[in-house]
Amino acid sequence: MGPETVVGICVERGPDLVRAAVAVLRSGGAFLPLDPHHPTDRLAFMAEDSGMRVLLTQQALDGTVPFDGPVLLLDADTPIEASDVPGTGEPDADTLAYIIYTSGSTGTPKGVAIPHRGLSNMLEGQRDLVRPTPEDRVLQFASFGFDASILELTWSLANGGRLVTAPKDALRPGPDLARTLREHHVTGAMLPPSALAVLGEDDFPELRVLQVAGEACPAELADVWARGRRFHNVYGLTETSVWSVAAELTPGQGRPPIGTPIRNTRIHVLDEDLQPVPAGVPGEIHLGGQAVGRGYLGRPALTAATYVPDPYGTPASACAARATSAPTGPTARWNGSAAATPR
């Protein structure tokens, strides 16, 4: 193990998953989530494409990921003693932290490489927004193959709180999810609006912070769920370390905005020439700053098309520029549209 060593993690939901992810980060390596329920050919592609050097898995899943390298069974009878593993030192801001692969719905899956700088900035942004405490019980709802799971893990454990893990069946939107929230006294959760819409209108008095992401949030949903708690609409890209923009919503506010950037983050709505569009005119969202990742593994042309030089960067963004050789800092370009509004 050492800096830039990619370690695959293929385990079921539960403590082994959390231990593995934290251990890889602490060792200075980078973790690669491998969902055991994904097709074998996808798992094989990710293992090879990422340059994975080690696989952490469980006895029941041994052989799930086609891989010829070292395999460590986390639930084996004989553990590895810490004294047998040489220390690697603390990773720095530009050391690779994790790789998340896109769904591949528009072509071949792409490995998004995020350094510790982006992970740390996301964590600090979450602290600013949520003000977490050691009493928090945060639900791990997202699959480990989605970067929202990384936010859930750091939101809880990096702030002295608890992470509530549950089997997939206990997280089915509707009565099962509602029961899990109540029985485990969950105080914080990030859910897609579609899951929230079928929860019913139970009080959930202990759920003090609720975040929605991944889909547009209807105003009617915010009117119901923003009562009596802090309710955030968050937006971001895998390419920019999970999330970059957030809005705190209140009942009766109307159509929810995507909000304002977190610390060390810039957002612009630009035309195809990277020029700001007038208020009310559709354009592309560009996110820049410390959270922008390195790019796509082994895909320089695609990286160059998506991670473009930031024409509105400042000298303060130079540390981000080193990862992409952009002169004033990179910006991740979202292939969608939004309307520019006055600030």
N, C-alpha and C positions, 0 to 999 in steps of 0.2 A: 504494500500500500504506500501511497505517496501522492503528492499533488498531481492532478490531471489523470489519476487512475480511475477508470470508469468501472463501477461495481453495479451489476444488475441485482435487483431485489424482486424476487417472485415469491410472494407469500400471501396467505389469506389475511383478511382484516383481523386486527387484534394486536396484542403487545409485541409479537415478533416483528411485525411491520414497523412499528414505531422505533423499537430498539435498533433495527437494522439501519433505518434512515439516519437516526441521530449518530450512530456509531460511524457510519461512512463519513458524515460531515465532520465529526470530531477528529477523524483520522487524517483529514486533508484530502480525501478522495471525493469523487462525484458519484451520486447515485442515479441509477436508471430504473424507473418503475417499469415492471413487466407484469401486467395483469394476467394471472393464471387462467382467466376465462376468455382471453383473446385467442384467435385462431393460431395454430402452431406456426404457419408460414409467416404471420406477422411478427411473432415473438422471435423467430429465427432471423428475420430481416433486421430487427432492431438490435439484436445481440451482435450481429456481424457488422452492421453499418456503424454502430457506435464505437467499435473497437473495444468492447467490454473485455475486461481482464479477469474478473472474478464473478461468480454467481452465488448469491445468498438465497437459500430457499428452505423448504421444509421437507421432511421425509415423504409425506403424502404427495408432494408435488415434484419429487425428484424425477427428472426426465421430461418435465413439461416444456422446458425451454431447450431446444437443440443447441448444445454448447460443448465444445471439446476442452475447455479450460478448467481451472480449479473450481470445485463446487463445495460450499460449506453449508451443511444442514444445521439450521439454527436450533432445531429441537432434538439433535442427536444426543446420545447418552454421554459422550465425552466432550465437554466444552473446551474451547481454546483459552488457555490462561493468558491474561493480559501481559504477564511477564515474558511470554514467548514471542510477543509482537514488538518489533522495534518501533520506537517513536518516530514520527515524521515532522513534528513541529506544527505550529498553527498556520492555517492557510491565510493568504493575504487577500486583499479585495478583488484582485483579478484572477484568482484561482477558480477553476470550474467547480460549481457547487452541485448542479444537477442537469440532467438532460430530459426533456419531455418531448415525446413524439406527437405530431399532429395526427388527426384521425385518418388522413389520407383520402378523404372523401372527394377531393378535387385532384387526385393524382397519387404519386408515391408519398408515403408518410415522410415527414421531414423532422429531423432531430433539432430541437431548439436548445441551444447551449446558454445557460445562465450562470454567471460567476457569483461569488459571494457578495460582491458589491450590490447586485440587484436584489439578492435575497435579504440582505441587511436593510436596504432601503425600503423594501416592502414591509418588513417587520416594524421599522420605525414609523412608517406611515400608518400602519394598523394601530400602533400604540397611540399616536396622535388622535386618531379617529375614535377609538373604542375606549381608551383609558382602562386597560385590563387590570385585574387584581388577582392575587393568589386564590381568591375564592371562586374564580370562574370555572365553569364546567362547559367546555366547548365540544360540540358534537362533530365527529368526523363523518360527514355525510358523503363527500365527494369520493369517487373512486381514486385509488392511488395513481392511476394513469392520467389523471387530470390535475393541473397545477393548483386548483382550489384546495386540494388536500394538503398542500404545503402551507398555505395560509392557515388552515385549521390547526395544523400541528404546531406552528410557531406561535400563533395567537394564544394557545394554551400553555404549552410547555416552556416556551422562552420567557414567560412571565410568571412562572411559579404556579400556574393553574393546573387543571386536570383536563385530559383529552378523553372523551367518551367514545369508545369504539363499540360497534355493534355489528352482528351479522347482517348480511345484505337483506334478508327477509324482514328484519326489524326496522329497516329504513324505507320500506315501501310507502310512498306518499299515500296518506289517508290514515285510517285507524292505527296501523302498525307504527308509523312514524310518530303520531300523536302520543301513543303509549310510551314509546322510547323517550320522548322529550319529557314526559311527566315523571316516569319511573326513575329516571336518572338525574332529575332535577337540573336539566340543561339550562344554563344561563346565557349562552351565546351560540349562534348558528348562522351559517351561510347556506341559503337554499335557492333554487331556481324558482321564479314566480309560479310556474306551473305546479310545483310540489306544494307551495304555500296555498294555492287556490283550493286544493282538495283536502286541506287539513281541518276544515270546519272553522268555526269562530270560537274555539275554546279560549279560556282566559290565559292559560300558561303564565301565571303570575311570576314565576321564577325566570322566565325568558326575558332578560333585561336588554339584550342587544340582538337585533336580527338584521341580517344583510341579505340582499337579493342580488343575483348576478346571472349572467349567461343568456338572459332573455329580457325583452322589454317588460317593464313593470307597469301594469295598468293602474291608473289613478284610483280606481275603486278598491284595488287590493291594498294600496298604501293607506287609504282612508281607514280601512279596518285594522291593519296590523301595526300602524304607527301609533295607535292609541296606547298610552301607558308604558311605552318602551322607546328606546332609541332604534330608529329604523333607517338603514342606509341603502341607497341604490349605488352599487359600485360597478365600475367598468374598467376593462383593461384587456391586454393581450398576453398570450403565452410568451410572445417575443419581448414583452416589457415587464417580466417578473410578476406575473399573476394579475395585478390590478394597479391602475395608475390614477384613477379619477373616482371621486365619491361625492354623493350628495346626501345630506341628512334630511329626511322627509317628515312632513307633519300632515295630519289629517286636513283635508280641504285644500291642499296646496295645488291641486290640478295635475296636469300631465307631468310626471316626474322627470326632472332633468338628469343628465349623467353626472353633473356636478363640476367640481374644481379639482385641479391636480394636487396630488400629495406632494410632500417635500421633495426637493431636488428633481422635479418633473415639470416639463413644459408640454402644452398641448396647443396645436394650431390646426385650423381648417384651411386647407390650401387647394389651389387649382393644380392642373397637370404640370404647370411650370414652377410649382412650389412657391406661388405668390398667394398672399392672403386673399380670400374671397370677401366681398362685401357682406354686411349683415343680411341674413335671410337667404343667401345664395348657397346652394349645396356645394360641397367640396369633400375632399378626403381628409380624414383625421390623421394627424401626424403626432406621435408621442416622442418626446426627447428627454434626455437627462440621464441620471445615474442608473435608472432601472433598465435601460435598453441592453439587451443581451448581446452576445458575440455574433450571432447569426445562425445559419443552418449548417449543420455538420456536413462537410464534403460537398457543398453546393454553392460555390463562389458566385456563379451567375445569378442564382436566385437570391442569395444574400445581398448582392449589389443592387438588385432591383427593389428589395424591400427595405433594407437598412441603408438609407440614403444620407449623404452629408446634411447636417442641420444648418441651414443658412441663417438661423436666428440663435445659434448657440453663443455661449460666452466662454471666456477663458476658464471659468469654473468647471466647464464640462470636459476639459482636456483629458481627465483620467478615463472618461468613457470613450473618448476618441481613440485611445491606444488600442482598444480591442478591435476596431474596424478600420483604422487608418483614415478616418474622416478628419478633415482639418479643424473643424470646430465642434465636433461631437456628432454622434449619429442620431437619427430619428427613425423610429419604426413606423412604417407606413401601413395603414389599415386599408385593405381593399374593400372599402365601403363608402358610404357618404353620410354627411351630417350637414346641418345648416349652421353657418356662422352666426353668432349672436353677440351683441355688444357686451363688453365686460363691465 
